[in-house]
């Protein structure tokens, strides 16, 4: 039988869909003739000015119905040309692969193609063909004859072979949905994942040039070389408990080859061995996101990020995937507006902030700009209670926070200098206990959560006072233990483990108490402890993720 394998946008553009290559190869092995029409790669090259749609940051646009309808209408002649070429191959069966990126492009193209191929059998399969959410959308009356739940291998090959044998569709085929009169007949879940057969030569669409055909055939050949070994390995992994570091790379290979169900089983097995394996959680989230299950995907990315907090760095991919979801809130995540979070620093809305710290503090970290509660409060205070936005000022910023450095350095009225002894992003390397600036040379100093790291904090405070001009001001924030009247410090506590136990962090050298104001005043500052946050409404505090206990230490130098 002649079978057209059709991939609609969007997917990766560096290679044809590996799952289609494998499925095509298996059908060829069973004696069928297949042609692969990768409309995704063709559209990438054929649609003028649209290449940015394939960037990861814009992938959500493929899942927005209005965007796809407009794109299809504007480039209808291009898609019509694809349809004519497929029709000229006179296929008996047209198989569409449907992932979340093709959710809306596939129905538009399938309707157009059906007009040219009224007698062909149209079958849809792929990661987006989930019974619970999308089968009613993909089972287009008068267009799609059958839908394969989830993966097409081996159900599709069995369906095609039975059609060849009997000359008709067997509507009792497990793993498929069929039309029966005007109703959908559901034959239940497909069989478990089958082994991987070695692919035969793949017949490519006529438009591919010789070089492209050779490259694609080489891809198929290499897959044929590795798949028997991969099959043997996967079967072994399913039978015996293996460490996660063995399960993970095999699962990732299967995921890249489009074998989502097999990859999912391996990642779940890895989690059974290691319940907080961040990479397994992220990969399962990716599979769910590709299937359009965004709420579940968000929970897996969130768990992955939280599980990585006790490591040297947080899981960057988990954070990026969460940000991709949150950027498009509320279109993707169905969360009431009254429950969302708002970051005043980057002015973005999110369903929730990320956890941060050890142990993790919930709703702490902004996924966009990485601000914490103290940074959000500080930025609100700077805008509402100071002259930072209107007067010409010389500003010294110690241990610069990324967002604040970016914003403050761009203000036209600010002459900005950031400094730190170790931070690479600082403009100059400078010791806070030996500031290499002249006396009375700056108007404003911002120094947030620095002094608790400094052994001789009095020397640091006096240096800050020295370089501040009369009439100038400084925001000098440090973590406080509000249950202590006096600061607790002990020069004999030097090991990271002991400092963590006594001071809450491995590089802290004290817990400031309520005498923090007295210590600043001893250096010469006039200190106003401003309870600005408690003037805000409970709703604002909750929505902005602020700490109602945190005071602002506004320190000024008398004229």
Residue, then its C-alpha position, 0 to 999 in steps of 0.5 A: x500500500x502507498x502511505x504518505x507520512x505527513x509532519x505538520x509544523x511545528x517541530x525542530x528544524x534540524x532534522x526530520x521527525x525521528x519517530x516518523x522515520x522509524x514508523x516509515x521504516x517499519x512500514x517499508x519493512x512490512x512491504x508497504x511504500x511510504x513517502x515522508x512529507x516533512x512540511x515542518x522543515x519545508x514551511x520553515x524555509x518557504x514562509x517568508x519572515x516567519x522563521x522566528x515562529x520556530x524559536x523556542x521562546x515563540x513555540x507557544x504561538x503554534x498552540x494559539x488557534x488565532x495565530x495559526x488560522x491567520x498564518x494559514x490564511x496568509x500563506x494558503x497558496x504555499x500550503x495548497x502547493x504541499x497538498x497538491x504534491x501529496x495528492x500527486x503521490x496518490x496515497x491509499x493512506x495519509x498518516x499525520x503526526x500530531x504533537x502539541x506544536x501541530x495541534x492547530x496546523x494539522x486540522x487546517x491542512x488535513x481539511x485542505x488535503x481531504x478535498x484533493x484525496x476524498x477516497x484515501x484513509x486519513x489517520x492521526x497519531x502522535x503525542x497530542x492524540x490523548x483521549x482525555x483532552x484532544x481526540x474530539x478536536x482531532x477526530x474531525x468528522x468527514x476528514x479523519x477516519x481513525x485516530x491512534x491513541x498516543x504513539x503510532x507504533x505498533x498500532x498503525x502498522x497492524x492497522x495497515x497490514x490488516x487493511x491490506x489483508x482484508x481490503x477494509x478497516x477493522x473497526x475493532x482495532x485496539x488502540x484506535x478511535x473510529x467513526x461509527x455512524x455519527x459517534x466515535x467508537x473507542x477501542x481502548x488503550x493500545x498494547x504496551x510499547x513494542x520492540x524496535x524493528x530495524x528500519x529499512x530504506x525510507x522513500x523520501x518526498x520527491x522535492x528533497x534534493x539528492x543530498x538531502x535524500x542521502x542525508x536522511x537515508x543515512x539517518x535511517x541507516x544509523x538508526x537501524x544500526x543502533x535500534x536492536x541494541x537499544x531494544x535489548x537495553x530497554x527490555x533489560x532495564x524494564x526487567x531489573x532495577x537499575x540506578x538512575x544514572x543508567x536509566x536516564x541517558x537511555x530515556x533521553x535517547x528514546x525521547x529524542x527519537x520520539x519514543x515518548x511512551x518508552x522514555x516516560x516509562x524509563x524516567x518513571x523508573x528512575x524516579x522510583x529509584x531516586x524520587x528527587x531526580x531533577x532531570x527525570x522530573x524535567x523530562x517527564x514535564x517535557x513529555x506532559x507539556x508536549x501532550x498539552x497537559x500544562x498543569x501537570x507539566x508545571x507541577x513536575x518542573x516545579x518539583x524539579x526546581x525545588x529538588x535542586x535547591x540543596x545543590x550548588x545551582x538550581x535546575x536551569x532547564x526546570x526554571x526556563x520551562x516554568x518561565x515559558x509556561x508562566x510567560x503565557x499565563x493565563x492562556x495556558x495555566x487555568x489559575x484564577x487571577x485573584x491567586x496570581x503573583x505580581x513582581x514589581x521589579x520586572x512587572x510580570x504576572x505569574x501563578x506563583x513564585x518559585x521556592x528558594x533557600x534551604x529549607x525552601x521558602x515557598x513563593x520566594x523567587x521571581x522566575x523572570x528577574x530572580x528577585x526575592x521579597x527583599x528586592x521587591x520591597x526595596x524597589x517599591x521603597x526606592x520608587x515611592x519614598x526616595x529621590x532615586x528617579x528624579x534627582x541627579x545622584x552619584x550611586x554606589x551599589x555593593x554586591x549588585x543584584x542583577x535586576x537592580x544593577x540593570x535598572x539603576x545603571x540605565x537611569x539617565x539621572x544616576x551616575x552608577x557604580x557597582x562594587x564587590x570583592x568577588x562578584x563578576x558582575x560588579x563593575x569594580x573589585x572593591x573591599x567594603x572595609x577599604x573603599x577606594x573612593x574619596x571622602x563624601x563622594x557619593x549621594x546614595x549607597x545601596x548595600x543589601x545582605x552584605x554586612x552579615x558576611x563581613x567579619x569587621x562589620x563596624x569598619x565596613x559601616x564606617x567606610x560607607x559613612x565616610x564616602x557618603x556626602x552630607x545629606x546623602x542616604x544609604x539603604x543598609x539591609x541585613x537579615x535580622x533575628x527579631x527574637x534577639x535583642x543583641x547580635x550573636x557573633x562568635x569569632x571561634x565559629x569558623x567552619x562552614x558547617x558550624x556557621x550554617x548551624x549557628x548563623x543560618x548560612x555557611x558564609x555568615x558570621x553573625x545573626x543581627x538582633x534588634x541592636x542592628x540600628x544601634x550598630x549603624x548609629x555607632x558608625x555615625x548614621x542617623x537611622x530611620x527604621x521604616x515599616x513601609x511594608x506594613x502600610x501596604x494592604x494584605x492583598x498587595x503583600x500577598x500578591x507581591x510576595x513580600x515579608x511583612x516583618x521586614x523593615x527598611x533601614x534608611x540611613x542618612x548622613x547629617x548635613 
